[in-house]
Amino acid sequence: MNRADEVPLIAEQLKLSRQPSGEPEIFHSLQGEGHSVGTPTVFLRLALCNLTCSWCDTKYTWDWANFDPKKEILSLSLEAIEERILSYDCPHLVITGGEPMMQQDALAPLALSLKDKGFYIEVETNGTLAPNAEMNSAVSQWNVSPKLANSGVASDRREVPDALTAFAEIETAYFKFVMAQPQDVNEVLTLVDRYAIPPQQVILMPQGTTRKAIEEGSQWMTDLCTKHGFRFSTRMHILLWGDKRGR
Ligand code: SF4
């Protein structure tokens, strides 16, 4: 049902990542990782992040020592963003980044409008910023990816108890952990225990941006998943297309 007139878009703008072509990073592909892997999806990549993971594969959204924000960021109205999303005729949206929740106040009206048009909305987040009520009602699935020590980020920046507690209470939140080595599972188990995260909501995924790294990580990770009752996710987009933007 189209009830867009009941959820008017305000004249807000969002900061989006910009593709090398200069176009906003809104594209149509398959969800490459996590609970919905393989689902035809429209991706909306927002700029900015509040963390600085050493292995981040989207540093162009936040690393202004190495990227030029004038080239990498584009501001676009909610109306223009929604028009582009609707043009793909695919009612499954993944909002990713960077860290999308940094812009959640401006993002919520867009998410609510798309929800009212029948969209299933996933948000990829590092789990450091708790959702407001509007975002929580609009989002169908949270893909929360708390960062571990392997990210190189200080623990007090990557683990925000209030935010993780809030996400752990949402039934449709999945917790996806990027694993660099088998012993990382000890940190995962500590967080699962500390925030009472149901094991079936936990997903382990190998860190890496090459086919070789993903395949090697997958070998030892599947045993850990079986042992602890966690899910496993590959990084399908890396296996299919490599570390390519806009796929
Ligand atoms: S939280 Fe995500 S986007 Fe931000 S630095 Fe870490 S990996 Fe990159």
Residues whose N, C-alpha, C, O or C-beta is under 5 A from the ligand:
A	BS01	SF4	C49 L51 T52 C53 C56 G97 G98 E99 N126
